[in-house]
């Protein structure tokens, strides 16, 4: 089975609970700040073992946000919208600034 894709009909999957989401349902949702600023769209959901991350952006420029209630306080699957908390944006901007400082040394 190595290298084979496994697929399951959506109807065979269990119904999600209120705070549960299938990754595929998040991909393509537009992302906004709590102030309504457009941030792009959810490109992917990653989990490297320390907790899931949302990859958000457009035109090849993306940012990663922790997929937690604090960082992503609102998800509207029907409206295809995820809202990124102001604190998560500030933390990401701070990290980006630090990376830029490191690159100039």
Steps between C-alpha positions, in 0.01 A plus 500: 500500500802731516451801277127435452236762571216398725167671452177483692160629394405809702171332595697221674671746737352577841320829550729761657429638846448873543870586535632237259590554136627288218816659361361492148211722612741770620714510186390784276313689774579869492689625803446836665629679806258583779489851347388362163836535324538243221791261563454267204365147519579183691751319279561194720472353848826357636573292807864426567433363848482815712142584399326597179593813307299689240695620199334823385587726210489564130727560201773274638537689829362307795507517878448228761263539794433256782163337450370574849190679627719789620664550160197411287198609705239469226443248224200517271514199268169589331625855437850370407670733752763465773586791727856538628537671838683831522739351758595217262567752221716711731698193607554395138608856405745503794646164393534626141683812621742286701566277197570811292746628759682166499530510119670841503782392734 
